[in-house]
Amino acid sequence: MKKFLKAKLEMIGGVFNSKLEKDIFELNWANIYHDTSKGKNWLQDLSISPYDMAINYSMLYILTRIFSDFKIRSVLEFGLGESSKFINSYAEFNSKELQHIVVEHDQNWIDFYKKNVSGLCEIKCLDLVNISINECSIKTYKKLDTIGNVNNFDLYIIDGPLGLPNYSRYDICLIAQKFRENDEFLIVIDDFQRKGEKDTYSHLIRILKEKNLNTYTKEFVSIKNQLLIATEKYKFATTF
């Protein structure tokens, strides 16, 4: 598809640059998402605001397919925002037993945003702490273990805390160190076009291999990218 769009733009004399490319892909994902969301009761009246700093259409599509195609019983989400509202709507309509925990470091943001989600969304405010990875100072959530068995969720959404130049949002690697060989899960890493998230993935995939976990991946390219990582049980998610 990417080559096709590029060729079309060149045919009409368009300037094919990275900004234009991203905008075109986001428009394409918007159309795909709107078609995918048809007939889903939990999305019909949902007010969602996809924009640069929040969720974008490729992420909306990924989450729609995950919750439509798989029985997700537990979600650990890093970063409170529009994706939290999206998942909360699914829980309200289809699965009030869904365990949905959102980790956020900014209490002011929690106080402002929590009106958008119900009590089915459990928000945990955890401070940030500095640690060193490969001589890089990075921020991770403090006392993450206080929320329970962090290695026992079906779906992990990595969209917080704020991104860093190196080893961004490294908490998923700390969680992965506790995975067991037979664990099954999906991981979605947002903002995967950035170096910091790619640094984290390079460590994450090494840890998963050390745990003898066979995983499948797919990158979704748009105005910002996502990486989907799936274990054997969820491997067909990479066909989305």
N, C-alpha and C positions, 0 to 999 in steps of 0.2 A: 504493500500500500504506500509506503514511504516513497519508493522509487516512482510509483505511478503519479503521486501528487507532485513530486519534483518535476517529472517530465511534462506534466500539464502546465505547470507554471512557466517552465522554460519555453513551451510552445507559444504561450501568449506574451512572451517577453517580460515576464515578471522577474523581480529580483528575489531569488530564493535565499533568504538569510535565516538565521536561527530563530529570531523573534517571529517572523512570518510563519515559519514551519510550526512552531509551537502553537500559535494561534489557530492554524488550520487543523492541527490534530485535536486541539481542545474542542473546536466546533464539531468535529467528527465524533468525538466521544460524547458530546452533549446529545447529538442525535441518537447515538446508540443507547445511551442511558434512558432517554425519554421513551424509546421503543421497549427497552427491557423492563421499565417500571410499569408498563400498562397491565392492568388487571390485578395489581398488588395492593390490597386494601391499606396496608401500612404506609404506603407512599402517596396515596391519592390526595390527601389534605396536608401533607407535610410541607411546611415552609422551610426551605433550605436555601442558603446563600453561598453558592460556589464562587470563590474569588481567590486572588493570588495568595493571600496569607492563610486562607482556610482550606477547606476541602475543595477539590476540583472534580471535573466530570469523570475522569478516568478512575479516580478513587471511588466515586459514587457507584460507578458501574461494577467495580470489583466487589464492593460490599454487597450490592444488590444480588450479584450472582452467588456469592458465598452463602448468604442467608436464604436464598431461594433453592440452592442445589444441595446444601448440606444441613444436617441437624446440628447446629451449634448450641452448645449448652453453657459455655462459659467464655467470657471475653475479658482480657486485660488490655486496657488502652492507656497509652502514655500521652497525655495532653488532652485537656478538656476543650471541646469545640463542636463544630457542626457534625462531625462523624459521631460524636456522643449522642447528639439529638437524633440522628439517623437510626442508630442502634436502639435507642430508647423507644422510638416509635415502633420498631419491629417487636420489641418485648411487650409493649402495651397491647398490640393487636394479636400477636401469635404465640408468645411464650413468656408468660409472667414468671416462669421458673428460671428464665435465663439469668445467670450470674454475670453482671456487667459491672466491673470495677474500673474506674477512671482514676489515674494518678496524675495529680497536678501540683505544682510547687507554689503557685501564686494565689494566695487566699483572696486578694482583691478581685482577681479574675473569677474565682469560684463564686464569690458573693454576687458579682455582676451577672454571670452566665447561668447559674443554677436554676433560674426560673424557666429555662428552656427544656429541662428534663424533669422526670418524675422521680419518686422514691425508688423506682426499680433500678435507677442508675446510682450506684454507690460511689461517691467521690471521696478520695483520700488525698489530703493535703500533706505532702512530704517535702521537707526542705531539700535543698541541693547541697552536695558536698563535693569538694575537689579531690580527684584522684589522679594518679599519673599512669599513663599508658605509653610505652615507648618514648619516654621523656617528654610527652605532651601532657599538659595539665588540662583535664576535662572535667565536666560536671555530670554527676549521676545523682539519682534519688537516694536520699538518706533513709536508712531503716526500711528498705523495700520489703524485707522479710516479714515485717509486722502485718502485712496484708494477708498472710497465709501461705499456702503452697504455690508460690509464683511459677513453679515449673509444671503446673497441672491444669493449664487452660487450653481450650480448643483453638482459640484465636488470639493472636497478639497483634495489636496495632501500634506501630512505632511512629509517633508524631509529636514527641516531646522528650525532654524539654527543648528550649530553643537550640537551633543548630549551631555546630561549631566547625571550624576549619579542619580539625583532625578528630577522628574517632567520635563522631557525633552520635548522641543518643546510644551510648554504649551499654546501657542497662540490659538490653536483650542478650548481650554476650555473658553478662554475669548470671542471668537466668539460665542460659543454655548450658552453663557449667553444671547445672543440677539436673539436666535432662537425663532420662534413662533410655536404654537401647530400644525399648518397645513403645516409647511415647509417640503419640500422634498429634499433630498440630498444624496450624497455618500461621505464618508470620507475614504481615504486610508492612514494609518499610516505606514511609512516605519521603518525598524530597530526594529520591535516589539519584537524581542528576548531579548531586553535590558530592564533592570529594570526601567530606567528613563522613557521610553515610556509607560511601563505598569503602572507606577505611574500616568502618565497623563491620561491614559485611565480610571483608577479607578475614577478620578474626572469627566472626560467627561461623562461617562455612568450615573453617579449620576445626573449631570446637565440635561442630555437628559430625564431622568425619571421625574425630577422635572418639565420639560416642557411638560410632557405628550406625548412625542414623542416615538412611538413604533419603535424600531430598531432591526435589524437582523445583526449578525456578522459572519465572517469566517476568520480564521487565515490561511495564506499560509506559509508553512514551507519550507525553502530552505537554501542557504548559509547565507542569512539573511531573516528575516520573515517580512510579511506585515499583518496588520489587516484591513479588509474591514468592514465598518459599513454602513448599508443601511436603509433608511426609507421605509415605505410601498410601495411607487411607484417603488422603485428599489430593492425590497427584493429578486428578483430572481437572483440578482448578487451574492448572497451567494451560488448559485448552481454551480458557475463556477468551 
